[in-house]
Amino acid sequence: MEKLEVNFEKMYYGFPVILTSFYDENGVAHVTPSSSSYSLKDMVVLGFNSKGFAAQHLKAGADFVVNLPDPSLQESVSYCGSRSGSEGSKFAAASLTPEASEHVHAPVVKECPISIACRVVEVVESEHFPGLTHIMGRIISRSVAKEYLNAERRLQIGKINPIIYGGDGVNKGFRFLQES
Ligand SMILES: Cc1cc2nc3c(=O)[nH]c(=O)nc-3n(C[C@H](O)[C@H](O)[C@H](O)COP(=O)(O)O)c2cc1C
């Protein structure tokens, strides 16, 4: 395959969009979209621009929930990505519903088919990459929509229906595995 050298400032090669939800110090529910995450075993890592409202609160140790939106929620995702929680909660304006998690002190996004409740265990801010904050969380509990599960309560892989985010810093957008 012939390849060309490119000079992108970013390379988002197709990541699932997540909505991270948490409470601020006044108990107000907040939600922010991101695509920089990965999970291994009982660990989740989220990558944030350090200046973001979510980054600041999670860095301070707030519990959080990683919620996986499906394509029906793309407008909510775009709205949440265009505003900061520093202006107030985005839940209502994004037509999203916060529900208290039974497992951590954080709200679950009711409309999302997968929600993963987490507790912050470590924050990494490397001098090699100033301006980035990595939040390492321990997974406390996982909730999955009934229709994503088989009779043995295991995941039906064919049901997973993420919003995929890709871009090079200039061209960016969503892709989908299935029609919603
Ligand atoms: C699809 C999508 C993916 C995004 N991915 C990230 C990300 O991985 N890390 C990040 O810091 N911001 C990301 N953003 C930008 C933030 O969501 C945006 O700056 C938001 O306004 C931050 O809100 P907050 O200040 O309430 O945290 C993404 C936005 C969208 C729409």
The ligand as a Gaussian input file, in Angstrom:
#p B3LYP/6-31G(d) Opt

LIG

0 1
 C      -16.637000      13.835000      19.867000
 C      -15.810000      14.673000      20.810000
 C      -14.646000      14.150000      21.351000
 C      -13.858000      14.916000      22.236000
 N      -12.754000      14.346000      22.797000
 C      -12.072000      15.018000      23.759000
 C      -11.018000      14.380000      24.474000
 O      -10.703000      13.206000      24.265000
 N      -10.384000      15.103000      25.449000
 C      -10.726000      16.401000      25.730000
 O      -10.093000      17.019000      26.612000
 N      -11.723000      17.025000      25.064000
 C      -12.413000      16.360000      24.102000
 N      -13.450000      16.966000      23.440000
 C      -13.727000      18.388000      23.692000
 C      -14.522000      18.622000      24.966000
 O      -15.667000      17.798000      25.023000
 C      -14.967000      20.099000      25.007000
 O      -13.823000      20.913000      25.074000
 C      -15.922000      20.400000      26.136000
 O      -16.461000      21.680000      25.942000
 C      -15.262000      20.313000      27.494000
 O      -16.270000      20.486000      28.459000
 P      -15.951000      20.713000      30.008000
 O      -15.185000      22.004000      30.128000
 O      -17.307000      20.780000      30.633000
 O      -15.156000      19.535000      30.467000
 C      -14.243000      16.237000      22.555000
 C      -15.432000      16.759000      21.999000
 C      -16.207000      15.990000      21.151000
 C      -17.489000      16.565000      20.597000

